């Protein structure tokens, strides 16, 4: 018994010595490496505000999907859009960070029926509208092509944290660099030799 307590005490001291110097953790672009991990806890205080409008200003081809009637007023709420529900689902229903590309891609995969099931009863605005907007929103996201979905992800990241969006090269320079690239010479260990 004493031996196991001594081992457990040593483990605690060992872990404490590893975790103690958190002030020595390097920063990337002025941000702690652990800052992103704690952002999920603070997401409940994030207010969407006019970020949804910024997305539509940058990408007017994204459907509004704001024709759903509220139960309490029997009127359409023009600010309850596809993008506002997408943001609320992403941050509040799933607890995903608005700052990371992979998180947004997972959310879009949810909408396309590829990743996780979106429960109809907990979908944003379900309890406020006479008709659940989930099905229409999923159809609208699925109708976007790959380029539109990628631009939507970039736009969503940009409206939440403009410093994190990398500058993208134009398509012309990317195509030129791919056209000028030579294929590597075949080797004897290539996949064709294995067949």
C-alpha positions, 0 to 999 in steps of 0.5 A: 500500500505504501509503495503504491502511494509513493508511486502515485505521489511521484507521478503527481510530482512528475506531472506537476513539474511537466505542466508547471512551466506554462509561461514557457510555452511558445507563442505563435503570432502572439497567441499561446498554443493553448489559447485555441483549446480554451476558446470552446469554453468561452464560446457561449459569450460569443455574440454573432452580431452582424457577422452573418451580414458580413458573410452575405456581403462577401458571398451574395450567392449564398441563399438567405433561407429566411422565409420561415415564419415565427410562431410568436409573431406569425411573421417572417424574421429576415435576420434568421438566415441560413448563415445565422443558423449555421453559426449558431449550430456550429458554435452553440450546438456543437461547441466548435471553434469559429477560428478553425478551418477543420471545425467549419468543414466538419459542420458543413459535412454535418449539413451534407449528411456526411459527418454527424446527424443534425438532430431536428429537435435541437436545430437552431430556430426549430422551436421558434418557427412554424416549420423546422428550417433544418431540412431546407438549410441542409439542402442549401448547403448541399447545393453549394459546389466545392469552391463555394463551400471552401470560400464559405469556410474562408469567409466564416473564418475571416469574419471571426478572426481576420488575422487567421486567414492566410493570403491565397494565391490567385488561381492563375499562379497555381495553375502555372506552377502546376503546368511547369512541374515535371513528373518525377522519373519512374523508379523500380519501386513504383506502384506500377512495378508491383502490379 
